[in-house]
Amino acid sequence: MRSLRGIATLFRDATAVVAFVAIWQLVTVLLAVPVFLLPQPVVIAQAFATNLDAIGLALAQTTAEAAVGFVGGNVLGLVLAFVFVRSSLISRAGLPLAIGLRSVPLIALTPLLTILFGFGVLTIVVMAVLISFFPALVAGMTGLRAPSADALALMRVLDAPERVVYRRLRIPAALPYLFAAFKISAPASVLAAMVAEWTAANSGLGYLIIDAGARYRFPLMWAAIVAATAVAVVAFAAAAAAERRTIHWPVETA
């Protein structure tokens, strides 16, 4: 039954994508939309096929940078969440700094990171880390504090060690919050890597989009945009699939 439901969902999503592309094609043809504004999907597909090697290399690089940044950012966020939950003093001092850092626009961070870490992959990965850590930090703190007072009191009555409280109570309670954060940061890390590639790299999807636009190769630019969108969608879907496989218990909602 679950497999049939999954097939039905996949068919529904595929139908929606096909309908969207068909409407896009129809509108651009009927209205004669200039190629520099919005190319036809057929033209974008031709550019994708013509530049498959260049797009494939750029896609692989951006995906790798975003993946490393996603993992590093979430590890950093979870470590900080554990520390902040254990120490209210550190939380009061560190959380405003984390909020301030996350409030800085991406495009403003890139030049500073380039100066600090140099031109190349390290700057791009650091950018993805900075985007990914904050959702994990907030979700981790919220989830680790989610268990009820009665459940924590029961653990104290049973004289459970702190590690058992975390393993049996706090971490399971935090998982739904964490996966919600993962679904936010997974596609966001792709965006962060691409923004960093605008000024800190001479390769990758972000660089390819800027370079193609500067050379008036608009179908190639849109092909790279479509590839980046596909990576972000796949990243979100992977996080959602991991959530379904990990969380097998009912999740309480308000």
C-alpha positions in Angstrom: 0.0 0.0 0.0 2.8 2.4 0.9 4.6 1.7 -2.4 1.4 2.4 -4.4 0.9 5.6 -2.5 4.5 6.6 -3.3 4.0 5.9 -7.0 0.8 7.9 -7.0 2.6 10.8 -5.4 5.4 10.6 -7.9 3.0 10.5 -10.8 1.1 13.5 -9.4 4.3 15.5 -9.0 5.6 14.5 -12.5 2.3 15.6 -14.0 2.4 19.0 -12.3 6.0 19.5 -13.6 5.0 18.5 -17.2 1.9 20.8 -17.0 4.1 23.7 -15.8 6.6 23.2 -18.6 3.9 23.0 -21.2 2.3 26.2 -20.0 5.7 27.9 -20.0 6.3 26.8 -23.5 2.9 27.9 -24.7 3.1 31.3 -23.0 6.6 32.1 -24.4 5.5 31.1 -27.9 2.2 32.9 -28.0 3.5 36.1 -26.4 6.8 36.0 -28.3 8.7 36.5 -25.1 12.3 37.6 -25.9 15.0 35.0 -25.1 16.8 37.4 -22.7 13.7 37.6 -20.6 12.5 34.0 -20.6 13.6 31.4 -23.1 11.3 28.7 -24.3 11.8 25.3 -22.4 12.7 23.7 -25.8 15.5 26.3 -26.2 16.8 25.7 -22.7 16.8 21.9 -23.3 18.8 22.5 -26.4 21.3 24.6 -24.5 21.5 22.0 -21.8 22.2 19.2 -24.4 24.8 21.3 -26.2 26.7 22.3 -23.0 26.1 19.0 -21.1 29.8 18.6 -20.1 30.2 22.1 -18.8 26.9 22.0 -16.9 27.7 18.5 -15.5 31.1 19.6 -14.1 29.6 22.8 -12.6 26.7 20.8 -11.1 29.1 18.2 -9.6 31.2 21.0 -8.0 28.3 23.0 -6.6 26.7 19.8 -5.2 29.9 18.7 -3.5 30.4 22.2 -1.9 26.8 22.4 -0.8 26.9 18.9 0.7 30.1 19.5 2.7 28.8 22.8 3.9 25.4 21.2 4.8 27.1 18.5 6.9 29.5 20.8 8.5 26.9 23.4 9.3 24.5 21.0 10.8 27.3 19.4 12.9 28.3 22.8 14.2 24.6 23.8 14.9 24.0 20.6 16.8 27.1 20.9 18.9 26.2 24.5 19.8 22.6 23.4 20.6 23.9 20.8 23.1 26.2 23.4 24.6 23.5 26.1 24.8 20.9 23.7 26.4 23.4 22.5 29.0 24.5 26.1 29.9 22.1 29.0 30.1 25.0 31.4 30.6 26.7 30.4 27.3 23.3 30.4 25.6 22.6 34.0 26.7 26.1 35.1 25.4 26.3 33.0 22.2 22.8 33.0 20.8 22.6 36.7 20.0 26.0 36.4 18.2 24.6 33.5 16.2 21.4 35.5 15.3 23.5 38.5 14.3 25.8 36.4 12.1 22.8 34.8 10.4 21.2 38.2 9.8 24.0 39.4 7.6 23.0 39.1 3.9 24.7 36.4 1.9 26.0 38.8 -0.7 27.6 41.0 2.0 29.4 38.0 3.6 31.0 36.7 0.4 33.7 39.5 0.0 34.6 39.2 3.7 34.9 35.4 3.5 37.0 35.7 0.4 39.4 38.0 2.2 39.6 35.7 5.2 39.8 32.3 3.4 41.0 33.2 -0.1 39.6 32.6 -3.5 38.3 29.0 -3.9 36.4 26.1 -2.5 37.1 26.8 1.2 35.2 30.2 1.1 32.3 28.5 -0.7 32.1 25.7 1.9 32.3 28.2 4.8 29.4 30.1 3.3 27.3 27.0 3.1 28.3 26.2 6.7 27.1 29.6 7.9 23.8 29.2 6.2 23.2 25.6 7.4 24.2 25.9 11.1 21.5 28.3 12.3 18.4 26.2 11.5 20.1 23.2 13.2 21.0 25.4 16.2 17.5 26.7 16.7 15.8 23.4 16.0 18.2 21.5 18.2 17.7 23.8 21.1 13.9 23.7 20.7 13.8 19.9 20.3 16.2 19.1 23.2 14.0 21.3 25.5 10.8 19.7 24.1 10.3 16.8 26.6 7.6 17.5 29.2 8.5 18.3 32.8 6.7 15.0 33.8 8.9 13.0 31.5 12.1 14.6 32.9 10.8 14.1 36.4 10.3 10.4 35.7 13.8 10.1 34.5 15.1 11.7 37.7 12.9 9.3 39.8 14.5 6.4 37.9 17.9 7.9 38.6 18.7 7.8 34.9 22.2 9.1 33.9 22.3 12.3 31.8 23.4 10.3 28.7 20.4 8.0 29.1 18.1 11.0 29.3 19.5 12.3 26.1 19.4 9.0 24.3 16.0 7.9 25.4 14.2 11.2 25.8 15.7 14.4 24.5 17.2 13.3 21.2 14.1 11.4 20.0 12.0 14.5 21.0 14.4 16.7 19.0 14.5 14.6 15.8 11.2 16.0 14.2 12.6 19.6 14.8 16.0 18.7 13.4 14.5 17.2 10.2 12.4 20.3 9.7 15.7 22.2 9.9 17.4 19.8 7.5 14.7 20.4 4.9 15.3 24.1 5.2 19.1 24.1 5.1 19.5 21.4 2.4 18.3 23.6 -0.5 19.6 26.7 1.3 23.1 25.3 1.2 22.9 25.0 -2.6 21.9 28.7 -2.8 24.7 29.7 -0.4 27.3 27.8 -2.5 26.1 29.4 -5.7 26.2 32.9 -4.2 29.8 32.4 -3.0 30.7 31.1 -6.5 29.7 34.5 -7.9 32.8 36.2 -6.5 35.0 33.4 -5.0 35.3 30.9 -7.8 35.8 30.6 -11.5 33.7 27.4 -11.8 30.5 25.9 -10.5 26.8 26.7 -11.2 26.9 30.1 -9.6 29.8 31.2 -11.7 28.3 29.6 -14.9 25.1 31.6 -14.4 27.0 34.9 -14.0 29.4 34.1 -16.9 26.6 33.0 -19.3 24.6 36.1 -18.5 27.6 38.4 -19.0 28.2 36.8 -22.4 24.5 37.1 -23.4 24.2 33.3 -23.5 20.8 33.4 -21.9 19.6 29.8 -22.8 22.8 28.5 -21.1 22.2 30.7 -18.1 18.7 29.4 -17.8 19.9 25.8 -18.2 22.3 26.3 -15.3 19.4 27.9 -13.3 17.2 24.8 -14.0 20.1 22.5 -12.9 20.5 24.4 -9.7 16.8 24.3 -9.0 16.8 20.5 -9.6 19.7 20.1 -7.1 17.8 22.1 -4.5 14.6 20.1 -5.0 16.5 16.8 -4.8 18.3 18.0 -1.6 14.9 18.8 0.0 13.4 15.4 -1.2 16.4 13.6 0.3 16.0 15.2 3.7 12.2 14.4 3.6 12.9 10.8 2.7 15.5 10.5 5.5 12.9 11.9 7.9 10.3 9.3 6.8 12.8 6.5 7.3 14.0 7.7 10.7 10.9 8.8 12.5 8.5 5.9 12.9 6.5 7.3 15.9 3.6 9.8 16.0 4.7 13.4 16.3 2.7 15.6 18.6 1.5 18.9 17.2 0.0 21.8 18.9 
